Amino acid sequence: MAVDIKTVERIATLSKLEFNDEEKKEITGDMNRMLDFVEQLSTVDTEGVKPLIYMLEEEAELRKDEVVESITQSEALKNSPDKDSDFIKVPKVISQ
């Protein structure tokens, strides 16, 4: 699969980016080089190779999951700049 200018324009639209014509040509070349590099992976013989799950042979020693109360609700509300009875009020960040 080759990347062309239309594909770069579509990706730019979806990611809300703007590029001039020179940048589009450069990005097209870069993306095609990346795809060529990834395509080389299909030529590697992986027959009989186990998937790598852990970087080390040792298993990680996990700590016990213990619930520890570090701050009470009233302490948290006391430090809040804006609150409503039992909740901290924050500005709206999503418009839809």
C-alpha positions in Angstrom: 0.0 0.0 0.0 1.5 3.3 -1.0 0.6 6.7 0.6 -0.3 9.5 -1.8 -1.1 13.2 -1.3 -4.8 12.5 -1.0 -4.1 10.1 1.9 -1.9 12.7 3.6 -4.6 15.3 3.2 -7.2 12.9 4.6 -5.0 12.1 7.6 -4.3 15.8 8.1 -8.1 16.6 8.1 -8.8 13.8 10.6 -6.0 15.0 12.9 -6.9 18.6 12.4 -3.5 19.5 11.0 -2.6 21.8 8.2 0.3 21.4 5.8 1.5 23.3 2.8 2.3 21.5 -0.5 6.0 21.1 0.3 5.2 19.6 3.7 2.7 17.2 2.1 5.3 15.9 -0.3 7.8 15.4 2.5 5.2 13.6 4.7 4.2 11.4 1.8 7.8 10.3 1.3 8.3 9.8 5.1 5.1 7.7 5.4 6.1 5.6 2.3 9.5 4.9 3.8 7.9 3.9 7.1 5.5 1.5 5.3 8.5 0.0 3.4 10.4 -0.5 6.6 7.4 -2.2 8.2 6.9 -4.4 5.1 10.4 -5.8 5.7 9.0 -7.4 8.8 6.9 -9.8 6.7 10.1 -11.2 5.2 11.4 -12.3 8.6 11.0 -16.0 9.3 9.2 -16.3 12.7 8.4 -20.0 12.5 8.9 -21.6 15.9 9.6 -18.3 17.7 7.6 -17.9 20.9 6.0 -14.6 21.4 7.8 -12.3 23.8 5.6 -11.7 26.8 8.1 -10.6 29.4 11.5 -8.9 28.9 13.0 -11.0 31.8 12.7 -14.6 32.7 11.8 -13.7 36.3 8.3 -12.9 37.3 7.7 -9.6 39.0 7.1 -9.7 42.7 3.7 -8.0 43.3 2.9 -6.2 46.5 -0.4 -6.8 48.3 -3.2 -4.4 47.3 -4.2 -2.7 50.6 -6.7 0.1 50.9 -5.3 3.0 52.9 -7.2 6.1 53.5 -4.9 9.1 53.0 -7.4 12.0 52.9 -11.0 12.3 54.1 -13.8 13.7 52.0 -14.1 16.7 54.3 -10.4 17.4 54.0 -10.6 17.2 50.2 -13.6 19.5 50.1 -11.9 22.0 52.4 -9.1 22.5 49.9 -11.4 22.8 46.9 -12.0 26.3 45.4 -15.5 25.4 44.4 -17.7 22.7 46.0 -21.4 21.6 46.1 -22.3 19.8 49.3 -20.3 16.5 48.9 -18.7 17.1 45.5 -15.9 19.2 44.1 -17.1 21.4 41.2 -14.9 21.7 38.2 -15.2 23.8 35.0 -16.9 22.1 32.0 -14.3 20.9 29.6 -16.4 19.0 27.0 -18.7 21.0 24.9 -20.8 18.2 23.4 
